[in-house]
């Protein structure tokens, strides 16, 4: 089956998605670049997509809230397949939401590992774990987002231009505890990362 154009993004804003998920009775949060801006309290750059995350075991509660959308799973480089039990059981943790009426992707759902009410980091599932009550923060508008220190840990892997910009913008706003956690977890998964020296210099 041919899938929609993978570049055809016109993502919703976090507030739009939050309104649709207001009755979802599981932990969920905005991640990636939008989470940085929710932490900073303003939009600081353009965002091509909108990434949100839910506990993997409870993902099935989300699609029924969007009957107008189709869900697709990345199954290879640049290849997507419709959401089925088989694709859901595959290696990818992502699920893209397609709006067929508009011909655009609206958001991307990360199906994240967890142990009950404990969030588990995909970068190191054995050693990096925190209760959801600690790892989910809320913006002034009440939108849940991933704690900034965890967002930056994920961004450290690739450190693209936008990741560097997000780190530089967030760094002066980090608390001592947030800097310490990020430095410690970088020490576990990226021990030689240049961000560690900048965290310690603050």
Residue pairs with C-beta under 8 A, 6 or more apart in sequence:
1 81
1 82
3 72
3 79
3 80
3 81
3 82
4 72
4 80
4 98
4 100
4 103
4 105
6 78
6 80
6 105
8 103
8 104
8 105
9 48
9 49
9 104
9 105
10 102
10 104
10 105
10 106
11 47
11 48
11 49
11 50
11 105
11 106
11 107
12 50
12 106
12 107
13 50
14 30
14 34
14 38
14 50
14 139
14 143
14 145
15 141
15 143
17 30
17 50
17 52
17 106
17 107
18 30
18 141
18 142
18 143
18 144
20 65
20 66
21 28
21 52
21 62
21 65
23 65
24 54
24 61
24 62
24 65
25 61
26 54
26 55
26 58
26 61
27 54
27 55
27 117
27 119
27 132
27 136
27 144
28 52
28 53
28 54
28 62
28 144
29 35
29 52
29 53
29 135
29 136
29 144
29 145
29 146
30 38
30 50
30 51
30 52
30 143
30 144
30 145
30 146
31 51
31 52
31 53
31 110
31 145
31 146
31 151
31 154
32 49
32 51
32 151
32 154
32 155
33 45
33 47
33 51
33 162
33 166
34 47
34 50
34 51
34 145
35 145
35 146
35 148
35 151
36 44
36 148
36 151
36 152
36 166
36 169
36 170
37 43
37 44
37 45
37 47
38 137
38 139
38 143
38 145
39 137
39 139
39 145
39 148
39 151
39 170
39 173
40 169
40 170
40 173
41 139
41 140
44 165
44 169
45 162
45 165
49 105
49 107
49 108
50 106
50 107
50 108
51 107
51 108
51 109
51 110
52 107
52 108
52 109
52 110
53 109
53 110
53 111
53 112
53 146
54 61
54 62
54 109
54 110
54 111
54 112
55 111
55 112
55 114
56 93
56 111
56 112
56 113
56 114
57 114
59 88
59 95
59 109
59 111
62 109
63 69
63 71
63 83
66 97
68 99
68 100
68 101
69 97
69 98
69 99
69 100
69 106
70 82
70 83
70 97
70 98
70 100
71 82
71 83
71 95
71 96
71 97
71 98
71 109
72 80
72 81
72 82
72 83
72 95
72 96
72 98
73 80
73 81
73 82
73 83
73 87
73 88
73 90
73 92
73 94
73 95
73 96
74 80
74 92
74 94
74 96
75 81
75 87
75 90
75 92
80 96
81 87
83 95
88 95
88 111
93 110
93 111
93 112
93 122
94 108
94 109
94 110
94 111
95 108
95 109
95 111
96 105
96 107
96 108
96 109
97 105
97 106
97 107
97 108
97 109
98 104
98 105
98 106
99 105
99 106
112 119
112 120
112 122
113 120
113 122
113 125
114 120
114 132
115 129
117 131
117 132
117 133
118 129
118 130
118 131
118 132
119 129
119 130
119 131
119 132
119 135
120 128
120 129
121 128
121 129
121 150
121 153
121 185
122 154
123 153
123 154
123 157
123 185
123 189
124 185
124 188
124 189
127 188
128 153
128 185
128 188
128 189
130 150
134 147
135 146
135 147
135 150
136 144
136 145
136 146
136 147
137 144
137 145
137 146
137 147
137 148
138 144
138 145
139 145
145 151
147 178
148 170
148 173
148 174
148 178
149 174
149 178
149 179
149 181
149 182
149 185
151 166
152 166
152 167
152 170
152 182
152 195
153 182
153 185
153 186
153 189
155 163
155 166
155 167
156 163
156 167
156 186
156 189
156 190
156 193
156 195
157 189
157 190
159 167
159 193
159 195
167 195
167 198
171 198
171 199
171 202
172 202
174 182
174 199
174 202
179 199
179 200
179 202
182 195
182 199
183 196
183 199
183 200
186 193
186 195
186 196
186 199
187 196
